[in-house]
C-alpha cells in the first residue's frame, strides 16, 4: 500500500519552483506531474519518493551534482539505497544505487521509466 507523506495533497507551484532552483536542473516531467497530484509517497515497505519540499535538501546532502552529475535523486528505500533519474531525459529509466556509491557506472536499472516504477510500488495516483 502507498500512502501520502504527511503533507498537503499536492505540491504548490512555489514548492515546485523552489525544487527546481535548489536542484539547479530541469526536473523530470513525470516527477513534477506526480507532485501536482501527491507531494511525495511513502510505502509500507519504506520506499519514499521525495516531496518537492525535500528533494533539494536530499540531493545536496548526498552531493548528487558532484558524484552523479546529470542525475536527480528522487527517493530512497529507507535502508541506504537511492533511486535516481536522468534529469535531462523525460523517458529516463529509474536507477538504484547505494547512497555511499553514487558512481553512475555502478547504477542498476530497476524500472524502464518513472511511471512504471511508481506502479510497481503499489496503488498510486494517476500521473
N, C-alpha and C positions, 0 to 999 in steps of 0.2 A: 504494500500500500504506500502511496506517496501522499505526503501532507505538505501544506504550506509551512514555511518557516514562520515564526510568529511575527508577521509584518502585514502591512496592508495588502490587499489582494493583488494590486498591480504596482509596478514602479511608476513614479511620477516622471513626466518629461524632464524635470530638473535633475532627478536622480540618474536618468539615462545619460543626460548631457555631462553630468559630473563623472560618471563611469568612463565615458569616452575620453574625457580630459585627463583623468587620473591614470588611465592605461596608456594614454598618448598613442592610440591607434584606433583604426576603424574596427568596431566590434562586429562579429558575425551577425548577419540579419536574423538568423534563426534564434539566437540568444535574445536579441532585442525584442523579437516577436513574443517569445516566452514571457519576458518581463512585462509586456503590455497586458498579459493575462494573469500572470502569477509571478511575483517578485522573489524567485528562488524556490528551491524544493529541498526537502529533507526526507529521505525514505526511511522506513523502519530499519533497514539494514545499515543505515548510516551514510549512504551516498548523498552528498549535498551538491546542488547546483547553486552557485553563489548568487546572491541578490545584487542588484545594481549598486546598492549602498556598500557592499562588501568587496566587490571584485577588484577595485583599485588597490585596496589595502592588501588583499591576498596576493596579488601579482607583485606588489612592492616587497612584501615580506619574503617571498621566495625568489626575488630578483629575476623574474622571468625575462625581462628585457635584456638582462646581461647574459643569462645562461641559455635561453631559448628564444632569441630574437625572432620576431615574426609570429610567435605563438601567444595565445592568451590562455591563462589558467582559468577554467570555468567552473571547476568543482573538485571535490575530493571524496575519498571513501571513509573518512574519519579514522583511517588507520595508516596514513603515510603515503598513499598513492594519490596522485593528482590526475585530473582529466583536462586535456588541452585541445584547442582548436587552432588551426592556422588562421590568423587574423585576416589575411588578405584573400582567403578562399571561401566564397559563400557556400560551397559544397564540401567543405573540409570534412575529412574523417575525424572521428574522436580518437585521441591518443591517450594512453595511460603511461605514467612514469612514476617511479619512486620520487618523492619530493626532495630527496637528498641527491638524486642523479638526474639532472634536468638537461642532459645532452640529447638533442633530438635524434641522434643516431641510435640511441637506446630506447626510443619511444616504441610502444606496441600499439597497433591499431585495435581498438575494442569495438568500433562500430563504423560503418561506412559513412555515416553522417549524424549530425546532432539530433534530428527529429527521430531517427531510428533508435538512437541511443536512449533518448527520453522514453520512447515506447517500451524499450527493454527493461526499464526501471519499474514498470507497473503502470497503473492507471494515471494518466496525466491529462492536463487540459489540452484542448486543441491548440496547436501552434504551427 
